[in-house]
């Protein structure tokens, strides 16, 4: 099963987020709830958790990318 990793809605007035880095690489095992990647807004930085356990795959967002809320940035294969 493939679980999409989505950019979450952080604030009502934040339609986009900047991906600032990944704590894991494609092919690494991840555990649901552990920090997976970080994003920033114009005011704050956030570490976001893995939405599922499995293997990180198809990472499509790199550090520095600015993407709309709801964008798929990777998948986790269980």
Short mmCIF file of the C-alpha atoms (twelve columns), coordinates in Angstrom:
data_MODEL
# 
_entry.id   MODEL 
# 
loop_
_atom_site.group_PDB 
_atom_site.id 
_atom_site.type_symbol 
_atom_site.label_atom_id 
_atom_site.label_alt_id 
_atom_site.label_comp_id 
_atom_site.label_asym_id 
_atom_site.label_seq_id 
_atom_site.Cartn_x 
_atom_site.Cartn_y 
_atom_site.Cartn_z 
_atom_site.pdbx_PDB_model_num 
ATOM 1  C CA . UNK A 1  0.000  0.000  0.000  1 
ATOM 2  C CA . UNK A 2  1.242  3.509  -0.820 1 
ATOM 3  C CA . UNK A 3  0.490  6.335  1.577  1 
ATOM 4  C CA . UNK A 4  0.974  9.844  0.170  1 
ATOM 5  C CA . UNK A 5  2.952  12.357 2.221  1 
ATOM 6  C CA . UNK A 6  1.043  15.634 1.848  1 
ATOM 7  C CA . UNK A 7  1.954  19.194 2.748  1 
ATOM 8  C CA . UNK A 8  -0.476 20.016 5.545  1 
ATOM 9  C CA . UNK A 9  -2.526 23.141 6.097  1 
ATOM 10 C CA . UNK A 10 -0.641 24.989 8.846  1 
ATOM 11 C CA . UNK A 11 -2.479 28.290 8.950  1 
ATOM 12 C CA . UNK A 12 -5.580 29.632 7.301  1 
ATOM 13 C CA . UNK A 13 -3.610 32.262 5.419  1 
ATOM 14 C CA . UNK A 14 -0.726 30.004 4.302  1 
ATOM 15 C CA . UNK A 15 -1.484 28.641 0.807  1 
ATOM 16 C CA . UNK A 16 2.137  27.533 0.223  1 
ATOM 17 C CA . UNK A 17 4.988  26.110 2.320  1 
ATOM 18 C CA . UNK A 18 8.737  25.908 1.729  1 
ATOM 19 C CA . UNK A 19 10.288 22.463 2.194  1 
ATOM 20 C CA . UNK A 20 13.483 23.053 4.168  1 
ATOM 21 C CA . UNK A 21 14.845 19.527 4.459  1 
ATOM 22 C CA . UNK A 22 14.347 15.806 4.957  1 
ATOM 23 C CA . UNK A 23 15.377 13.706 7.955  1 
ATOM 24 C CA . UNK A 24 15.209 10.516 5.847  1 
ATOM 25 C CA . UNK A 25 16.186 9.586  2.291  1 
ATOM 26 C CA . UNK A 26 14.315 7.583  -0.309 1 
ATOM 27 C CA . UNK A 27 14.670 3.914  0.579  1 
ATOM 28 C CA . UNK A 28 14.939 4.536  4.343  1 
ATOM 29 C CA . UNK A 29 12.518 2.903  6.761  1 
ATOM 30 C CA . UNK A 30 10.251 5.327  8.607  1 
ATOM 31 C CA . UNK A 31 7.993  4.917  11.630 1 
ATOM 32 C CA . UNK A 32 4.634  6.640  11.820 1 
ATOM 33 C CA . UNK A 33 4.884  9.799  13.912 1 
ATOM 34 C CA . UNK A 34 8.656  10.263 13.725 1 
ATOM 35 C CA . UNK A 35 9.961  13.519 12.197 1 
ATOM 36 C CA . UNK A 36 10.202 13.034 8.436  1 
ATOM 37 C CA . UNK A 37 10.732 16.460 6.895  1 
ATOM 38 C CA . UNK A 38 10.675 20.147 7.770  1 
ATOM 39 C CA . UNK A 39 8.865  23.105 6.273  1 
ATOM 40 C CA . UNK A 40 8.819  26.819 6.910  1 
ATOM 41 C CA . UNK A 41 6.424  29.706 6.633  1 
ATOM 42 C CA . UNK A 42 7.386  33.358 6.700  1 
ATOM 43 C CA . UNK A 43 7.227  33.215 10.521 1 
ATOM 44 C CA . UNK A 44 7.923  29.672 11.770 1 
ATOM 45 C CA . UNK A 45 9.611  26.352 11.042 1 
ATOM 46 C CA . UNK A 46 7.889  22.990 11.553 1 
ATOM 47 C CA . UNK A 47 9.091  19.385 11.687 1 
ATOM 48 C CA . UNK A 48 6.391  17.184 10.187 1 
ATOM 49 C CA . UNK A 49 5.805  13.542 11.126 1 
ATOM 50 C CA . UNK A 50 5.607  10.487 8.920  1 
ATOM 51 C CA . UNK A 51 1.923  9.695  8.291  1 
ATOM 52 C CA . UNK A 52 2.585  5.923  8.183  1 
ATOM 53 C CA . UNK A 53 5.278  3.316  8.775  1 
ATOM 54 C CA . UNK A 54 7.142  1.755  5.876  1 
ATOM 55 C CA . UNK A 55 9.774  2.724  3.310  1 
ATOM 56 C CA . UNK A 56 10.089 6.284  2.031  1 
ATOM 57 C CA . UNK A 57 9.683  6.333  -1.755 1 
ATOM 58 C CA . UNK A 58 9.254  8.749  -4.643 1 
ATOM 59 C CA . UNK A 59 10.441 11.879 -2.829 1 
ATOM 60 C CA . UNK A 60 9.491  14.677 -5.212 1 
ATOM 61 C CA . UNK A 61 10.175 17.782 -3.112 1 
ATOM 62 C CA . UNK A 62 13.672 19.085 -2.467 1 
ATOM 63 C CA . UNK A 63 14.911 21.545 0.130  1 
ATOM 64 C CA . UNK A 64 13.970 25.014 -1.060 1 
ATOM 65 C CA . UNK A 65 10.897 23.975 -3.047 1 
ATOM 66 C CA . UNK A 66 7.825  26.134 -2.429 1 
ATOM 67 C CA . UNK A 67 4.679  24.072 -2.927 1 
ATOM 68 C CA . UNK A 68 0.947  24.495 -2.401 1 
ATOM 69 C CA . UNK A 69 -0.722 23.030 0.661  1 
ATOM 70 C CA . UNK A 70 -1.970 19.545 -0.164 1 
ATOM 71 C CA . UNK A 71 0.851  18.769 -2.611 1 
ATOM 72 C CA . UNK A 72 2.199  15.228 -2.539 1 
ATOM 73 C CA . UNK A 73 5.896  15.411 -1.593 1 
ATOM 74 C CA . UNK A 74 6.591  11.653 -1.293 1 
ATOM 75 C CA . UNK A 75 5.017  8.257  -0.684 1 
ATOM 76 C CA . UNK A 76 5.498  5.688  2.036  1 
ATOM 77 C CA . UNK A 77 5.246  2.071  0.923  1 
ATOM 78 C CA . UNK A 78 4.162  -0.430 3.541  1 
# 
